[in-house]
Amino acid sequence: VLPLGPGASIPLLARTMPRTPAAPLLLLLALLLAAAPPPGASESPKGKQKALRQREVVDVYNGVCLQGPSGVPGRDGNPGTNGIPGTPGIPGRDGLKGEKGECMRESIEESWTPNFKQCSWSALNYGIDLGKIAECTFTKMRSNSALRVLFSGSLRLKCRNACCQRWYFTFNGAECAGPLPIEAIIYLDQGSPELNSTINIHRTSSVEGLCEGINAGLVDIAIWVGTCSDYPRGDASTGWNSVSRIIIEELPK
């Protein structure tokens, strides 16, 4: 260890120290021992100067300390555990009052049960020109429903001159008014007297429609034959040599 005499300076001492890994540490130790006041000595101006030198020595030591190469980066640590759940927040304030909504009335419709009936005849062979041909009674379950009616059977009209016949339905004795009558017509034009006198064609035809405005309960439904307006009647025939039927069905509106 080199003593630090009155004529030595800190930079000179640093230059004379050997360049070894322990040189900075030895230099700091030598400077501290040389600058330390003897035990029991009081603080003097020279002591203050030594303390100042001691700080300078430390500064020199820090200046000559070399930084080594960077180490290998460490690996990421394991994920931490979940923290303690936080306390509930402060309840929010009530929002602004909304506008008054529209009143909606909810209607619950009951399930619809089918309601129908069929009346049939093997061979009516009804030869009247005016009047009721056949009738079928039906039980209507609801007043706000409609009735679908169908007549299917053989129809015929025969005459020498121009003629017209009308087949129609009635409900409890009256024709349908909701909205209009349910009918079908056959018109036969005037031809040669010889030809018209021999025409006798029977064809299966139908009369069909919907009628509304009929109250619930028993309904007498009938098929009739009559005349057309402004035309004479002829020789009518209904249900010859074949099956005729009336089908009634109640339908929701």
C-alpha positions in Angstrom: 0.0 0.0 0.0 1.5 3.4 -0.9 1.3 6.1 1.7 -0.4 9.3 0.8 2.2 12.0 1.6 1.8 15.8 1.6 3.1 16.0 -1.9 1.1 13.2 -3.4 -2.1 13.8 -5.3 -5.0 11.5 -5.8 -4.7 11.3 -9.6 -1.0 10.4 -9.2 -1.8 7.7 -6.7 -4.4 6.3 -9.0 -1.9 6.1 -11.8 0.7 4.3 -9.7 -1.7 1.5 -8.5 -1.4 -1.8 -10.4 -4.2 -2.5 -12.9 -5.7 -5.6 -11.3 -9.3 -6.4 -10.4 -8.6 -5.5 -6.7 -6.8 -2.3 -7.5 -9.7 0.1 -7.0 -10.6 -1.5 -3.7 -6.9 -1.2 -2.4 -6.8 2.4 -3.6 -9.9 3.3 -1.7 -8.7 1.6 1.5 -5.3 3.4 1.3 -6.9 6.7 0.8 -9.4 6.3 3.7 -6.6 5.2 6.1 -4.4 8.2 5.1 -7.3 10.7 5.4 -8.7 9.4 8.7 -8.0 11.6 11.7 -6.2 10.0 14.7 -8.4 8.9 17.6 -9.3 11.7 20.0 -8.3 14.5 17.6 -10.7 17.4 17.4 -12.1 18.8 14.1 -9.6 21.3 12.7 -9.2 23.1 9.3 -6.8 20.4 8.3 -9.3 17.8 9.3 -12.0 19.4 7.2 -9.6 19.3 4.2 -8.9 15.6 4.8 -12.7 15.0 4.9 -13.0 16.8 1.6 -10.2 14.7 0.1 -11.9 11.6 1.4 -15.0 12.5 -0.7 -12.8 13.2 -3.7 -11.2 9.7 -3.2 -14.6 8.2 -3.3 -15.4 10.1 -6.4 -12.2 8.9 -8.0 -13.0 5.3 -7.0 -16.4 5.6 -8.6 -14.8 7.0 -11.7 -12.3 4.1 -12.2 -14.8 1.3 -11.4 -15.4 -0.6 -14.6 -18.9 -2.0 -15.6 -18.9 -5.7 -16.5 -20.9 -7.2 -19.4 -24.6 -7.6 -19.1 -25.9 -10.9 -17.8 -28.2 -13.3 -19.5 -31.9 -12.1 -19.3 -33.9 -14.0 -16.7 -36.9 -16.1 -17.6 -40.5 -14.9 -16.9 -41.8 -15.9 -13.6 -44.8 -18.0 -12.9 -48.2 -16.2 -13.2 -49.4 -14.9 -9.9 -52.5 -16.0 -8.1 -55.8 -14.0 -8.3 -56.0 -11.1 -5.9 -58.6 -10.6 -3.3 -62.0 -9.6 -4.8 -62.7 -5.9 -4.5 -65.5 -4.5 -2.4 -68.8 -3.7 -4.2 -69.1 -0.3 -5.7 -71.5 2.4 -4.7 -75.0 1.8 -6.1 -75.9 4.0 -9.1 -78.5 6.6 -9.1 -82.0 6.2 -10.5 -82.3 7.3 -14.1 -84.7 9.8 -15.5 -88.4 8.8 -15.6 -89.4 7.5 -19.0 -92.4 8.6 -21.1 -95.7 6.9 -20.6 -96.2 4.0 -23.0 -99.3 3.1 -25.0 -101.8 0.7 -23.4 -101.8 -2.6 -25.2 -104.5 -5.1 -24.5 -103.4 -8.6 -24.9 -106.0 -11.0 -26.3 -105.7 -14.7 -25.6 -107.5 -16.7 -28.3 -108.7 -20.1 -27.4 -107.6 -23.0 -29.5 -109.9 -23.8 -32.5 -111.7 -27.1 -32.5 -112.9 -28.4 -35.9 -116.6 -28.5 -36.3 -118.2 -30.0 -39.4 -121.0 -32.3 -40.6 -122.1 -34.2 -43.7 -125.5 -35.3 -44.8 -125.7 -37.6 -47.8 -128.3 -39.4 -49.9 -127.8 -42.4 -52.2 -130.3 -41.3 -54.8 -132.6 -38.4 -54.3 -134.2 -38.6 -57.7 -136.1 -35.4 -56.8 -137.9 -34.0 -59.8 -139.6 -30.9 -58.4 -139.1 -27.5 -60.1 -139.8 -25.3 -57.1 -139.2 -26.0 -53.4 -136.9 -27.6 -50.8 -134.9 -30.5 -52.0 -132.9 -31.6 -48.9 -132.1 -30.4 -45.4 -129.3 -30.9 -42.9 -129.3 -29.6 -39.3 -126.0 -28.2 -37.9 -124.9 -27.0 -34.4 -122.9 -23.8 -34.7 -120.5 -23.3 -31.7 -119.7 -19.6 -32.0 -121.5 -16.5 -33.2 -118.4 -14.8 -34.6 -117.6 -17.7 -37.0 -118.6 -18.4 -40.6 -120.3 -21.4 -42.2 -119.0 -23.0 -45.3 -121.7 -25.0 -47.1 -121.4 -27.3 -50.1 -124.0 -29.3 -52.1 -122.7 -31.8 -54.6 -125.1 -33.8 -56.8 -126.6 -34.4 -60.2 -128.5 -31.5 -61.7 -130.6 -31.3 -64.9 -132.7 -28.8 -66.8 -135.0 -29.6 -69.8 -137.3 -27.4 -71.8 -138.6 -26.7 -75.3 -138.0 -22.9 -75.1 -135.4 -20.8 -73.2 -135.5 -21.5 -69.5 -133.5 -21.1 -66.3 -133.5 -22.8 -62.9 -131.7 -21.7 -59.7 -130.4 -23.9 -56.9 -129.6 -22.1 -53.6 -129.0 -22.5 -49.8 -131.2 -21.3 -46.9 -130.2 -20.9 -43.2 -133.1 -21.2 -40.9 -135.4 -20.6 -43.8 -133.7 -17.4 -45.1 -131.1 -17.0 -47.8 -127.6 -15.9 -46.7 -127.2 -12.1 -46.3 -123.6 -12.1 -45.1 -122.6 -11.0 -47.6 -124.7 -12.5 -50.5 -126.9 -15.5 -51.3 -125.2 -18.8 -52.1 -126.5 -20.1 -55.4 -125.9 -21.8 -58.8 -128.0 -21.7 -62.0 -128.5 -23.7 -65.2 -129.7 -21.9 -68.3 -130.9 -23.6 -71.5 -131.3 -21.6 -74.6 -134.0 -22.0 -77.3 -133.0 -24.1 -80.2 -134.9 -26.1 -82.8 -138.0 -27.6 -81.2 -136.9 -31.1 -82.3 -133.5 -30.7 -80.5 -134.8 -29.1 -77.3 -137.5 -31.8 -76.9 -134.9 -34.5 -76.7 -132.1 -32.9 -74.6 -132.0 -34.6 -71.2 -128.4 -34.3 -69.7 -127.8 -34.9 -66.0 -124.4 -33.6 -64.7 -122.8 -33.7 -61.3 -122.6 -30.0 -60.1 -121.9 -28.1 -56.9 -123.3 -25.2 -55.0 -120.8 -23.7 -52.5 -120.1 -20.6 -50.5 -119.4 -19.0 -47.1 -122.1 -17.3 -45.0 -121.4 -15.0 -42.0 -123.6 -13.3 -39.4 -125.4 -16.5 -38.2 -125.9 -16.9 -34.5 -124.6 -19.9 -32.5 -126.9 -22.8 -31.9 -128.9 -25.1 -34.1 -129.1 -24.0 -37.8 -131.4 -25.7 -40.4 -129.5 -25.6 -43.7 -131.4 -26.6 -46.8 -130.8 -26.7 -50.6 -133.7 -25.4 -52.7 -134.6 -25.1 -56.4 -136.4 -22.1 -57.9 -136.7 -19.9 -61.0 -134.3 -17.3 -62.3 -135.5 -13.7 -62.6 -137.1 -12.8 -66.0 -136.9 -16.3 -67.3 -139.5 -19.1 -67.3 -138.8 -22.3 -65.4 -138.1 -25.6 -67.1 -138.2 -29.2 -66.1 -135.6 -29.6 -63.3 -134.2 -32.7 -61.7 -131.8 -33.2 -58.7 -129.8 -36.2 -57.5 -130.7 -38.6 -60.3 -129.1 -42.1 -60.0 -126.1 -40.9 -57.9 -125.0 -39.8 -54.4 -125.9 -36.3 -53.3 -124.4 -34.6 -50.2 -124.5 -31.5 -48.1 -121.2 -30.6 -46.2 -121.2 -28.0 -43.5 -118.1 -26.6 -41.8 -117.7 -23.9 -39.1 -114.6 -21.7 -39.8 -112.9 -18.9 -37.7 -113.2 -15.4 -39.1 
